[in-house]
Amino acid sequence: MSFRLSHVPLRATAGAFILNSGLTKWSADAEAAEGLHGFAAGTYPVVKKIDPPVFVKALAAGEIALGAALLLPGVSSTKAGAGLVAFSGGLLGLYAKTPGMRDGIRPTQQGTAIAKDVWLLGIGSSLLIDGSGDSRKVRSAERKAAKAQRKAEKLERKGKGSDGLVSKSQKKALKKSSKKAKKRASKALAKATSH
């Protein structure tokens, strides 16, 4: 699993919301496309160079991709969180730079609809900071398990490729050491993944 169970509510909430928004924008009519384009172009001048229908389709595709990434368990929380932080940063940029959206730092009546997207920034930041939820102890245990596994494999190869230069008792000792190393590796891995 590439995220903690405690991430599921955060990812499901934000993912479903953003996916729905993207699907809605995908079928936007020309008038809605013009409105969204004009609103974004007022804050981000580079958007003026893009045709409104193309801009809305690109925005919709981005929202669909981000929503799906948040909902799919195969996408790590770190990557999903980074995408959500970038997306919500763009939305909050609209809030900060569009005239009439705020009175000082507080939102106006008109700005409340965008200012509330700060919750997306909070969710994205939490996912990004917490990542896969692996603590230092877990990562250390995983490294120890991998090291023990490599040692076991090396001992096993040494015992098999000895061309009669190693006595039967030495081969037996190598095999026993290999088994012990494999057992240590599996214990360390079990400990690492039990969190």
Secondary structure by P-SEA (a helix, b strand, c coil): ccccccaaaaaaaaaaaaaaaaaaaaaccaaaaaaaaaaaaacccccccccaaaaaaaaaaaaaaaaaaaacccccaaaaaaaaaaaaaaaaaaaaccccccccccccccccccccaaaaaaaaaaaaaacccccaaaaaaaaaaaaaaaaaaaaaaaaaaccccccaaaaaaaaaaaaaaaaaaaaaaaaaacc
